[in-house]
Amino acid sequence: MLSIITSVIVGLLMGALVYGLDYLLHGKSLIILGLDLVIGALGSYSGTYLVNYGPHLLGVDVLPTLVGGIVLSFVVTYAMRRFVLRKEVA
């Protein structure tokens, strides 16, 4: 149970990091914020259990957790900006 909570917290932080970068480039969007947080948590959770690599912290593989949260949040942010909101993405 602790590993699930840890990976979700790390995913929320990674989603917030991706949203912060998006906020600097494109401005505020509550839809993107919500999606980044949720998808970051899901990405880090799935990265933890799909890949067993790297150092462990509180029952969680650190590298797959970080990468899963960042990559999935970035992909969803890009797709939302490009295809749903129809804005140019730099």
C-alpha positions as CSV (number, residue, x, y, z in Angstrom):
1,M,0.0,0.0,0.0
2,L,2.9,2.4,0.8
3,S,4.3,1.8,-2.7
4,I,1.1,2.8,-4.3
5,I,0.8,6.0,-2.3
6,T,4.4,6.9,-2.9
7,S,4.1,6.4,-6.7
8,V,0.9,8.4,-6.8
9,I,2.5,11.3,-4.9
10,V,5.6,11.3,-7.2
11,G,3.3,11.2,-10.2
12,L,1.3,14.2,-8.9
13,L,4.6,16.1,-8.5
14,M,5.7,15.1,-12.0
15,G,2.3,16.2,-13.4
16,A,2.7,19.5,-11.6
17,L,6.2,19.9,-13.1
18,V,4.9,19.4,-16.6
19,Y,2.0,21.8,-16.0
20,G,4.5,24.4,-14.7
21,L,6.5,24.2,-17.9
22,D,3.3,24.4,-19.9
23,Y,2.1,27.4,-17.9
24,L,5.3,29.2,-18.6
25,L,5.0,28.6,-22.4
26,H,1.2,28.8,-23.0
27,G,-0.5,30.3,-19.9
28,K,-3.1,29.0,-17.5
29,S,-5.5,26.2,-18.3
30,L,-7.4,24.3,-15.6
31,I,-8.2,21.4,-18.0
32,I,-4.5,20.8,-18.7
33,L,-3.7,21.1,-14.9
34,G,-6.3,18.4,-14.0
35,L,-5.2,16.1,-16.8
36,D,-1.5,16.5,-16.0
37,L,-2.1,15.6,-12.3
38,V,-4.3,12.6,-13.0
39,I,-2.2,11.2,-15.9
40,G,1.0,11.9,-14.1
41,A,-0.2,9.8,-11.2
42,L,-1.3,7.0,-13.5
43,G,1.9,7.1,-15.5
44,S,4.1,6.8,-12.4
45,Y,2.0,4.0,-11.0
46,S,2.2,2.1,-14.3
47,G,5.9,2.8,-14.7
48,T,6.5,1.4,-11.2
49,Y,4.9,-1.9,-11.9
50,L,5.8,-2.4,-15.6
51,V,9.6,-1.8,-15.3
52,N,11.9,-3.0,-12.6
53,Y,15.0,-1.0,-12.9
54,G,17.0,1.4,-10.8
55,P,17.2,2.3,-7.1
56,H,14.3,1.6,-4.7
57,L,12.7,4.0,-2.3
58,L,9.8,3.0,-0.1
59,G,9.0,0.0,-2.3
60,V,9.0,2.0,-5.5
61,D,11.5,1.9,-8.4
62,V,12.5,5.6,-8.6
63,L,13.5,5.9,-12.3
64,P,10.5,4.3,-13.9
65,T,8.2,6.2,-11.6
66,L,9.8,9.6,-12.5
67,V,9.9,8.8,-16.2
68,G,6.4,7.4,-16.4
69,G,4.9,10.5,-14.7
70,I,6.8,12.9,-16.9
71,V,6.4,11.2,-20.2
72,L,2.7,10.4,-19.9
73,S,1.9,14.0,-18.7
74,F,3.9,15.5,-21.5
75,V,2.2,13.3,-24.2
76,V,-1.3,14.2,-22.8
77,T,-0.4,17.9,-22.6
78,Y,0.9,18.0,-26.2
79,A,-2.1,16.0,-27.5
80,M,-4.6,18.3,-25.7
81,R,-2.9,21.5,-27.0
82,R,-2.5,20.2,-30.5
83,F,-5.6,18.2,-31.3
84,V,-8.3,19.2,-28.8
85,L,-7.7,22.9,-28.1
86,R,-6.3,23.4,-31.7
87,K,-3.4,25.7,-30.6
88,E,0.1,25.8,-32.1
89,V,2.6,23.9,-29.9
90,A,6.1,25.2,-30.0
